[in-house]
């Protein structure tokens, strides 16, 4: 089919605004699959994706569509992850399209992530078609949401398509808009091959499989694949399209979306954003926009049962095959034993990895409170990067600590502006400006330390806005901050896993919170146990777990002594999981409670 | 011959106390005779091989067994005599509540051979008795004790409870002293514990009642340890004190992991290898026995490891401790450094020091195999 009859597009939508339902409807209307084959929300293939109503991976799918004028079209829908953690992947998916459907829930209106992805799409030169979904909801506010879209995109109210993906209303208008308003890809078949990798998957038999959009040239089996991000060369054995499974094709031409089989064993060789060309006739320049992905959030993952360490390593390796943005290195903690320090794109990414490890690999995990990466400038002039507070050099050697900042936008009904500004202030935010999407809906811009965002910002944001405000952010730069390493000492011994890096202003309060939480959780020992928080040599908070006075139950058990024995056996089992810090025995649960909450 | 005991459970009470988690029921007194008949039948149905045992103790607990008519007790004892060789039994215990054991009945019990009486006194403070939903008053405590002496009981136990909300150190000391003045042969002091399924538990869950903390209960406990010791009582178990030779040997059977038979709803027994327990509900108990079946709910072997842990755990709660040569060969008791000053290893026994008693649970957990 000529490139004139190809349309490559994606759907931009906030969680729960109906993206998957709309995708399902398009697949059904184009007979890509029958009603019978249709499982709800076909595109989200992981259980986790379906459950959470989010897309983690980009799924391309090809549809054959006969337009009202009788002409046949190929519509490639490239489903994109909706979450800020995956914004780089979103940008790569956008780069594979000429157009985007901007799907907004008629009751919820425009939300922060929608805004940033819309601008990303407009900046990438895509034609954006605004679509209001769920117009049949009783709470639908079509006029108001139309106003928001007009304000957001500067479009004409008539450009807005109204639909209910659920009932099917307005679906034909969406097809019309895709065919009439999204331009076909340019035909560059004669240029040397440049295929943009926008995602990949790993198959145990076929290796890493790049998902590509051909920008220039023709991709054929039998040629040798070359990449710009590294020097490894692979023999291309098969190319094809995705319908619901991989459908083999003779070639992929410019404008096509498809997959490439080249028996690539190393997942690192297929990096989203990289350009694939051929060894025989290489392109001179890669496509623009490739970035090496940098994990922003780090946390320690430890098996609850130390015997599971090797299993955890295997599981992480397997996950990484499908998720090159996950990084990990072995880490030992006095308190938690052997585990891994893992780097994630963001909090959601972290949660997803953790959940997949627990579900798909049946592991019980201990996850330490997340922290960001820090750049340190030492007094001797050297620069080091630190991914865990435990690695922080002693205070005397540190000249400056730099922490990552993000540019954040918060969309909110205007009545919560005051609360949100107070929150941002408290979280060390730097105010940039306020825009109004409509007279009732505002967009606040702040620069914020990422560390504050991953601490508890999101929960607080939701609570001060009664759930109405939404947040999006992108990493901007590292900035020097008045940051300190806060150590926790139990019975005089520093506990590596409990150290945190905190802003000076918060140090006292966080030290106190950690100490009193620990006091609550550490069982009484045969001796008094001081718990202290320190900044360098300075103790800023102190509390004491009093010595145990009594541990015996003077109860009448009668002839039924088995219950008591079972209780002892249970305690014995719990003690096996006890961690020893110096002479102090601490139940694992106590450490976890402190580590996991990041001490509120 | 292995020394063994027999336990009989009499589940009837006039009122169920809020803290009690033994099986007992109120408002079923009309069923007492039916129960006695069932109990006799259960004794008769017993299939355990007791030929290698020598019974030396019998304990009738509850519930409130002092509600039994002497004629009923006689029928039960006759059934036991008919089934087992009781010639070596020299401790015949029965539990009584103050105000629920008139003199004539006590005299009749004594004549039937009961020679040890355990009186559920719990407290001498009216407000605390009320809180515990006990139905007796302080005067009845002294009357019942006196009646027991008059009836000829020379081995009497007084049960006391400490750590009751509102129980000050003064009240506790006064009560213990007044009891000691009565010169009972045996005193049990139990800490009020909140057991699931009790009304007390509900009250605690609803924050209507707060149990004093462990530090406070340690004070009360330490005081009674010292006081009873100075009054000539030996603490032979965590909660039990006696004059020399007046230990409750039925209870010692439980703690030394000796065999004991058990009859009555919810009763727990041990045949030396297997533990078993009867169904709890009275009606189910009736229905099974009256159709000729044993009312046993569970009967299961005790593994070597469990047996070892029973020996260690309950042995350490007594002043004799654990006899090392009773521990199966594949296990050893290891004493961690942190507890070495609380344990005494002497003449083949390991026992807790006086200071060790108060940490018994923590120590047991570390010594278990």
Interface residues (C-beta under 8 A of the other chain):
Chain A: X526 X546 X548 X549 X550 X551 X552 X553 X554 X555 X556 X557 X558 X559 X560 X561 X562 X564 X565 X568 X569 X571 X572 X575
Chain B: X7 X22 X61 X159 X162 X188 X189 X190 X191 X193 X214 X215 X217 X218 X221 X238 X239 X254 X255 X260 X262 X267 X268 X269 X270 X275 X277 X306 X309 X310 X313 X314 X338 X357 X358 X359 X360 X361 X362 X364 X365 X366 X368
